């Protein structure tokens, strides 16, 4: 038989154990995708600040901030078969990613491009729920219409591997499909083949039909990935 004090001690241990399980469950993030190719140093930082080194086959989670070093291209494939290909010197945060093939009502893909450049290819989530996809930058938020597009956001403060000659701000190119650009100046659309420049969150976008100097050229080892050169 246990004494009253022993019962109390055991209950306390059980409560602490159950609380620990609850906290662990609450902190668990959904696996959003996997790194399929990377040509140099790349890391992921969790919302709690933990940093891990990424390589091919590494998993990334909702909430992670992905960082590629100078000279490092990377391709991340998400569980809905969408892709983000990152330029060197890029920081992009996976603000929220939720996908279940059987529950389209729960779809959500939200990212923030802090700096650098990327190519985005729409997957199943973006095809069935276009309004559930958003790519934010300091200059504007990008929505999609079933799309492959390129972004390059330059901060003007030591941007690594930036395309030469581009002004600070957001540069865009639509390869296929279309995108919407929303900022304090309104909502604007870009269609396939068009380039654009958005200086800041209060400025109307500029639309162009020739490349102003954007460059996205992964190593040949990346296969037939889309490239963009001036």
Secondary structure, DSSP 8 states (H G I E B T S, - for coil): ---HHHHHHHHHHHHHHHHHHHHHHHH---EEEEEEEESS-EEEE-TT--EEE--TT-EEETT-EEEE-TT--EEEEETTS-EEEE-TT-EEEEEEEE--TT-GGG-EEEEEEEEEEEEEE--HHHHH-GGGEEEE-SS-EEEESS-EEEEEEE-SSS-TT--TT--SEEEEEEEESEEEEEETTEEEEEETT-EEEE-STTS--EEESS-SS--B---GGG-S---B--
